Amino acid sequence: MSCKAPLKAVIVPGNGCGDVADCNWYGWANRKLNDIPGFESRLRNMPDPITARKSIWLPFMKEKLEVDERTIIIGHSSGACAAIRYAEENKVAGIVLVGAYKSDLGDVNEAESGYFRDPWQWDKVKENCKWIVQFGSTDDPFLPWDE
């Protein structure tokens, strides 16, 4: 992996958002990151925003958002799952996980997304990222702490 500094961040939202620029903290973070000289942040409405299928989101991240080895992926909820799965097969500068989880939580929509069908390949993720930062909350109303 190159020793060059990251050039951009890509914010991958959780499922269920309408316009991501007006959803949660995504628009605010995107604006702040774009204020950094020489750095770019990308935030786009994702295809298949309700189910957030792996088979749709991962190619979109590669082809449309142009995630590469100089990109930091900032993933929230379903977007965190997408960030981890993406890093299993692709080199990235780093990943920031906000409200990540490792199972479908017994939710039919989450199971349909495809992120939880195969075992997580944590060693590959570590090989393909220079660093990983994770944020979670003990009082998250949607995710149990042990997830």
C-alpha positions, 0 to 999 in steps of 0.5 A: 500500500502506498505511503501517500496521504489520503486524498478523500473521504467517502461517507456511506450512510445507513439504510433508510435515508432519503436525501443523505445530505439532510439525514443525520450528521452526514451533510455536516460532516461532508461540509466540514471535511470539504473545508480541509485544503487539498482534501475532498469528501463525497456524499451521495444518495445510495442506490437501493437505500432501504435494503442497502444490498451488498451486491449494489452498494459495493460496486457503487462505492468502487465505480461511482464513489471511486473508493481506492487506496487513498480513500477513507471510508466513513460508514454509519450503520449499514454503511459501516457494514458496507465499509468492512465488506469493501475492505475485505477485498480492496485496499483503502486508506482507513475506515471509520465505523459509526454504529457498526454491527456484526449480525442481521439483528434478527431483522428481515431487511438486514438479512436481505442486505447480504452483508451477514451471509458469509463469515467476516474476514477480519484479517483481510480487513486489517491487511487492506486498511492502514487503520480502523476507528470505531464509534459506538454508544452504550445507549444506542436504541437500535444496536445492542452494545455487544454487537 
